[in-house]
Amino acid sequence: MVFHVPVVEITLILVGAYLATLVTTYLPARTASLVAPAEALWYE
């Protein structure tokens, strides 16, 4: 019995997960960077 590792599929899944992580962390960080620190603390 021969076991075949699907290298291309694993690579695509990893790259897709990495890109999804970058997008979901970049957008909130970008929005937060536009808020003044004093204004953010006002609502704390």
Secondary structure as UniProt FT lines:
FT   HELIX           7..33
FT   HELIX           37..42
//
